[in-house]
């Protein structure tokens, strides 16, 4: 079926350009803020604090991290403003996006009263969300100031929960969920967003940090080996969360495999799935091929080889993952509606069988990720034995 035919699918309308740009930009901003702060807290900060690092290497990476986080704050603030204007335009029943950008229309939107039966006004939720967004952005933007960079860790750790709260608070429903399925939808949606932004944003910040290799010492390979080892564990958790939540969301919106190419929603979901699988494959290359080689070079104290692997080979694959991640963000605005609605399929009904099948898939996924880690460790140990 051609895209022209898919465009005519019932129940689907192609989003306008401003909607595509504002939604993709918003998730890009979230990825920059959440991904960079989480990666700093779990990967960069502890690696830099490890004993044996050259002081000059630590200072170079701290300065670059601070600069990246500062720009992430700018992107979050700008993208958040345009996302808010997009909400105003969608609520304005035909209001042009240009008019939605005006402070007056935004003020009217944020001052709207609660709907009948709502426990809180939806506008109040958006006010809280954007206040948190402004605070997170301010904490990050402060890192442009040289004096503030001395408090890099404190500012990054302050911005981390604020950035997470932006998406979590924004998802708070104004009315109570009708049933357990609606609650699961909210929970899995946020798991998907948070894990995806940590994964993509973490890859992006580390890829940016590798561009400092010309300023690092010959012994920086050991530092970067620690960075990649730590982030590999973070990425594995994110992959598991993305795939688990994605299984639920796909089942809710797609009634059968055939709907992936017979409906417009299904087509864009299929594109997203293929992009995510490509990211997983690239991560698998790093985990099963490069990480064991890095571990062997580190054990053999092969400084030159370790530096080449950690700052030449590894970043090439990471940059490819970043490009794929950005492509995923570009697809998100097209995932509106449901393939079930377009195809006229019945709405999904949760049953004991569905829950059992889902649990089996999740356990299989968890086992495969565990086996991946164990296999990577085994490959590294095999090399250690050969060297000995």
C-alpha positions as CSV (number, residue, x, y, z in Angstrom):
1,X,0.0,0.0,0.0
2,X,1.4,3.4,-1.0
3,X,1.7,6.4,1.3
4,X,-1.0,8.1,-0.7
5,X,-3.4,5.3,0.2
6,X,-2.2,5.3,3.7
7,X,-2.9,9.0,4.0
8,X,-6.5,8.3,3.2
9,X,-6.8,5.8,6.0
10,X,-9.9,6.5,8.2
11,X,-9.1,8.0,11.6
12,X,-5.7,9.4,10.7
13,X,-4.8,13.0,9.9
14,X,-1.2,14.1,9.0
15,X,0.0,16.6,11.7
16,X,0.8,20.1,10.5
17,X,4.5,21.1,10.2
18,X,4.4,23.2,13.4
19,X,3.1,20.2,15.3
20,X,5.9,18.0,13.9
21,X,8.6,20.5,14.9
22,X,7.2,21.4,18.3
23,X,6.7,17.8,19.4
24,X,10.0,16.5,18.1
25,X,11.8,19.5,19.5
26,X,10.1,19.0,22.9
27,X,11.4,15.4,23.2
28,X,14.8,16.5,21.9
29,X,14.8,19.0,24.8
30,X,13.8,16.4,27.3
31,X,16.5,14.0,26.0
32,X,19.1,16.7,26.3
33,X,18.2,17.5,29.9
34,X,17.1,14.2,31.3
35,X,19.7,12.1,29.4
36,X,22.6,14.4,30.1
37,X,21.8,14.8,33.9
38,X,21.2,11.1,34.5
39,X,24.3,10.2,32.5
40,X,26.4,12.7,34.5
41,X,25.1,11.3,37.8
42,X,25.4,7.6,36.9
43,X,28.4,7.6,34.5
44,X,30.5,10.7,34.1
45,X,30.7,11.9,37.7
46,X,31.7,8.6,39.3
47,X,34.2,7.9,36.5
48,X,35.8,11.2,36.9
49,X,36.0,10.7,40.7
50,X,37.8,7.3,40.3
51,X,41.4,7.3,41.5
52,X,44.3,7.3,39.0
53,X,42.8,9.8,36.5
54,X,45.0,12.6,35.2
55,X,43.9,16.0,36.7
56,X,44.0,17.6,33.3
57,X,41.7,15.0,31.8
58,X,39.2,15.5,34.5
59,X,39.2,19.2,34.1
60,X,38.7,19.0,30.3
61,X,35.7,16.7,30.7
62,X,34.1,18.7,33.5
63,X,34.3,21.9,31.4
64,X,32.9,20.2,28.3
65,X,30.1,18.5,30.4
66,X,29.2,21.9,32.0
67,X,29.0,23.5,28.6
68,X,26.8,20.7,27.2
69,X,24.5,20.8,30.1
70,X,24.2,24.6,29.8
71,X,23.1,24.3,26.1
72,X,20.8,21.5,27.0
73,X,19.1,24.0,29.4
74,X,18.7,26.5,26.5
75,X,17.2,23.8,24.2
76,X,14.8,22.6,27.0
77,X,13.6,26.2,27.6
78,X,13.0,27.1,24.0
79,X,11.4,23.7,23.0
80,X,9.2,23.9,26.1
81,X,7.9,27.3,25.1
82,X,7.1,26.1,21.6
83,X,5.5,23.0,23.0
84,X,3.3,25.1,25.2
85,X,2.3,27.3,22.3
86,X,1.4,24.1,20.4
87,X,-0.9,23.1,23.2
88,X,-2.5,26.5,23.0
89,X,-3.0,26.2,19.2
90,X,-4.5,22.7,19.5
91,X,-6.9,23.9,22.2
92,X,-7.9,27.1,20.2
93,X,-10.0,25.3,17.6
94,X,-8.3,26.4,14.5
95,X,-6.1,29.1,16.1
96,X,-3.0,29.7,13.9
97,X,0.3,28.7,15.6
98,X,1.6,32.2,15.2
99,X,-1.2,33.6,17.3
100,X,-0.7,30.8,19.9
101,X,2.8,32.2,20.5
102,X,1.5,35.4,22.0
103,X,1.7,35.8,25.8
104,X,-1.9,36.9,25.9
105,X,-3.2,33.6,24.4
106,X,-0.8,31.6,26.5
107,X,-2.0,33.4,29.6
108,X,-5.7,32.7,28.8
109,X,-4.9,29.0,28.2
110,X,-3.0,28.7,31.5
111,X,-5.8,30.4,33.4
112,X,-8.7,28.2,32.1
113,X,-10.9,26.8,34.9
114,X,-11.3,23.1,35.6
115,X,-13.6,21.0,33.6
116,X,-16.7,19.5,35.2
117,X,-15.8,16.4,37.2
118,X,-12.0,17.2,37.1
119,X,-10.1,17.1,40.4
120,X,-7.7,19.7,39.1
121,X,-7.8,22.1,36.2
122,X,-5.7,20.8,33.3
123,X,-4.3,24.3,33.0
124,X,-2.9,24.1,36.6
125,X,-1.1,20.9,35.6
126,X,0.5,22.7,32.6
127,X,1.4,25.7,34.9
128,X,3.2,23.3,37.3
129,X,4.9,21.5,34.4
130,X,6.3,24.7,32.9
131,X,7.4,26.1,36.2
132,X,9.4,22.9,36.7
133,X,10.7,23.2,33.2
134,X,11.9,26.8,33.8
135,X,13.6,25.8,37.1
136,X,15.4,22.9,35.4
137,X,16.5,25.1,32.5
138,X,17.7,27.8,34.9
139,X,19.8,25.3,36.9
140,X,21.5,24.1,33.6
141,X,21.8,27.5,31.9
142,X,23.7,28.8,35.1
143,X,26.6,26.6,34.0
144,X,27.5,29.1,31.3
145,X,28.9,31.1,34.2
146,X,32.5,30.2,35.1
147,X,31.8,30.5,38.8
148,X,28.8,28.2,38.6
149,X,30.9,25.5,36.9
150,X,32.6,24.9,40.2
151,X,29.3,23.6,41.4
152,X,28.7,21.4,38.3
153,X,27.7,18.3,40.3
154,X,25.3,20.2,42.6
155,X,23.6,22.0,39.7
156,X,23.4,18.8,37.5
157,X,21.9,16.8,40.5
158,X,19.4,19.7,41.1
159,X,18.3,19.7,37.4
160,X,18.0,15.9,37.3
161,X,14.8,15.5,39.4
162,X,13.4,18.8,38.0
163,X,13.8,17.5,34.4
164,X,12.2,14.2,35.3
165,X,9.3,16.0,37.0
166,X,8.6,18.0,33.8
167,X,7.4,14.9,32.0
168,X,6.0,13.1,35.1
169,X,3.9,16.1,36.2
170,X,2.8,16.8,32.7
171,X,1.3,13.3,32.5
172,X,-0.9,13.8,35.6
173,X,-4.5,13.4,34.5
174,X,-7.1,16.1,35.4
175,X,-9.7,13.4,35.9
176,X,-9.2,10.0,37.6
177,X,-8.4,7.1,35.1
178,X,-11.5,5.1,34.2
179,X,-10.0,1.7,34.8
180,X,-6.7,-0.1,35.5
181,X,-5.9,-0.1,31.7
182,X,-5.8,3.7,31.7
183,X,-3.5,3.7,34.7
184,X,-1.2,1.2,33.0
185,X,-1.3,3.4,29.9
186,X,0.0,6.4,31.9
187,X,2.6,4.4,33.7
188,X,4.0,2.7,30.6
189,X,4.0,5.9,28.6
190,X,6.1,7.6,31.2
191,X,8.5,4.6,31.5
192,X,8.8,4.7,27.7
193,X,9.6,8.5,27.7
194,X,12.0,8.5,30.6
195,X,14.0,5.4,29.5
196,X,14.0,6.6,25.9
197,X,15.3,10.1,26.8
198,X,17.9,8.7,29.1
199,X,19.1,6.3,26.4
200,X,19.2,8.9,23.5
201,X,20.3,11.8,25.6
202,X,23.0,9.8,27.3
203,X,24.4,8.6,24.0
204,X,24.4,12.2,22.7
205,X,26.3,13.7,25.7
206,X,28.9,11.0,25.7
207,X,29.4,11.3,21.9
208,X,29.9,15.1,22.4
209,X,32.4,14.5,25.2
210,X,34.5,12.2,23.0
211,X,35.3,15.2,20.7
212,X,37.7,16.4,23.5
213,X,40.1,13.5,22.7
214,X,42.7,15.9,21.2
215,X,43.0,17.6,24.6
216,X,43.3,14.4,26.7
217,X,46.4,12.7,27.8
218,X,47.7,9.3,26.5
219,X,46.3,7.6,29.6
220,X,42.7,8.8,29.1
221,X,41.8,5.4,27.6
222,X,41.4,3.9,31.1
223,X,39.0,6.7,32.1
224,X,36.9,6.3,29.0
225,X,36.9,2.5,29.4
226,X,35.2,3.1,32.8
227,X,32.8,5.6,31.2
228,X,31.7,3.2,28.5
229,X,31.4,0.3,31.0
230,X,29.2,2.3,33.3
231,X,27.0,3.6,30.6
232,X,26.6,0.2,29.0
233,X,24.8,-0.9,32.2
234,X,22.6,2.2,32.1
235,X,21.8,1.6,28.4
236,X,20.8,-2.0,29.0
237,X,18.3,-1.0,31.7
238,X,16.9,1.7,29.3
239,X,16.6,-0.8,26.4
240,X,14.7,-3.2,28.7
241,X,12.4,-0.5,29.8
242,X,11.8,0.9,26.3
243,X,11.1,-2.6,24.8
244,X,8.8,-3.6,27.8
245,X,6.7,-0.4,27.7
246,X,6.8,-0.5,23.9
247,X,5.2,-4.0,23.9
248,X,2.3,-2.8,26.0
249,X,1.8,0.4,23.9
250,X,2.0,-1.6,20.6
251,X,-0.6,-4.1,21.8
252,X,-2.9,-1.3,22.8
253,X,-2.7,0.5,19.5
254,X,-2.2,-2.3,17.0
255,X,-4.7,-5.1,16.5
256,X,-2.5,-7.4,14.3
257,X,0.8,-7.6,12.5
258,X,-0.9,-6.7,9.2
259,X,-1.9,-3.3,10.6
260,X,1.7,-2.3,10.6
261,X,1.6,-1.9,6.8
262,X,-2.1,-1.4,6.1
263,X,-2.6,1.6,8.3
264,X,-0.8,5.0,8.5
265,X,-0.3,4.7,12.3
266,X,1.1,1.2,11.9
267,X,3.4,2.3,9.1
268,X,5.1,5.0,11.2
269,X,5.2,2.6,14.2
270,X,6.9,0.1,12.0
271,X,9.5,2.7,11.0
272,X,10.0,3.6,14.7
273,X,10.4,-0.1,15.6
274,X,13.0,-0.6,12.9
275,X,15.0,2.4,14.0
276,X,14.9,1.2,17.7
277,X,16.0,-2.3,16.6
278,X,18.9,-0.7,14.7
279,X,19.9,1.2,17.8
280,X,19.8,-2.1,19.8
281,X,21.9,-3.8,17.2
282,X,24.5,-1.0,17.3
283,X,24.5,-1.3,21.1
284,X,25.0,-5.0,20.8
285,X,28.0,-4.5,18.6
286,X,29.5,-2.3,21.3
287,X,28.6,-4.7,24.1
288,X,29.7,-8.0,22.5
289,X,32.6,-6.8,20.3
290,X,34.1,-3.6,21.5
291,X,33.6,-3.9,25.3
292,X,35.5,-7.2,25.5
293,X,38.3,-5.7,23.4
294,X,38.5,-2.7,25.7
295,X,38.5,-4.9,28.8
296,X,41.4,-7.0,27.3
297,X,43.4,-3.9,26.4
298,X,42.9,-2.5,29.9
299,X,44.0,-5.8,31.5
300,X,47.1,-5.9,29.3
301,X,47.9,-2.2,30.1
302,X,48.0,-1.5,26.3
303,X,47.6,2.3,26.6
304,X,47.7,3.1,22.9
305,X,45.2,0.4,21.9
306,X,42.9,1.3,24.8
307,X,42.9,5.0,23.8
308,X,42.2,4.0,20.2
309,X,39.3,1.7,21.1
310,X,37.6,4.0,23.6
311,X,38.0,7.3,21.7
312,X,38.0,6.2,18.0
313,X,36.2,3.0,17.4
314,X,33.5,3.1,20.2
315,X,32.4,6.7,19.4
316,X,31.8,5.9,15.7
317,X,29.1,3.4,16.7
318,X,27.7,5.8,19.3
319,X,27.3,8.6,16.8
320,X,25.4,6.2,14.6
321,X,23.1,5.4,17.5
322,X,22.6,9.1,18.2
323,X,21.6,9.6,14.5
324,X,19.1,6.8,14.8
325,X,17.7,8.2,18.1
326,X,17.1,11.6,16.5
327,X,15.3,9.8,13.7
328,X,13.1,8.2,16.2
329,X,12.2,11.6,17.7
330,X,11.4,12.7,14.2
331,X,8.8,9.9,13.8
332,X,7.0,10.5,17.1
333,X,4.7,13.4,15.9
334,X,3.2,11.0,13.3
335,X,2.2,8.5,15.9
336,X,-1.3,9.9,16.6
337,X,-4.5,8.0,16.9
338,X,-4.4,4.2,16.7
339,X,-4.0,1.5,14.0
340,X,-7.0,-0.3,15.6
341,X,-9.2,2.8,15.0
342,X,-8.0,3.1,11.4
343,X,-8.6,-0.5,10.7
344,X,-11.9,-0.7,12.6
345,X,-10.6,-3.3,15.0
346,X,-12.1,-3.8,18.4
347,X,-10.4,-2.1,21.3
348,X,-8.0,-4.3,23.3
349,X,-9.3,-6.1,26.4
350,X,-6.9,-7.1,29.1
351,X,-7.2,-10.7,30.2
352,X,-5.3,-13.2,32.2
353,X,-3.9,-14.7,29.0
354,X,-2.7,-11.3,27.8
355,X,-1.0,-10.6,31.1
356,X,0.6,-14.1,31.2
357,X,1.9,-13.7,27.6
358,X,3.2,-10.2,28.4
359,X,5.0,-11.4,31.6
360,X,6.6,-14.3,29.6
361,X,7.9,-11.8,26.9
362,X,9.3,-9.5,29.6
363,X,11.1,-12.4,31.4
364,X,12.5,-13.5,28.0
365,X,13.7,-10.0,27.3
366,X,15.3,-9.7,30.8
367,X,17.0,-13.1,30.3
368,X,18.4,-12.1,26.9
369,X,19.8,-8.9,28.3
370,X,21.4,-10.8,31.2
371,X,22.9,-13.3,28.8
372,X,24.3,-10.4,26.7
373,X,26.1,-9.0,29.8
374,X,27.4,-12.4,30.8
375,X,28.5,-13.2,27.2
376,X,30.4,-9.9,27.1
377,X,32.2,-10.6,30.4
378,X,33.0,-14.1,29.1
379,X,34.5,-12.8,25.9
380,X,36.6,-10.4,27.9
381,X,37.8,-13.1,30.3
382,X,38.7,-15.4,27.4
383,X,41.0,-12.7,26.1
384,X,42.6,-12.3,29.5
385,X,43.4,-16.0,29.6
386,X,45.0,-15.8,26.2
387,X,47.1,-12.7,27.2
388,X,48.2,-14.5,30.4
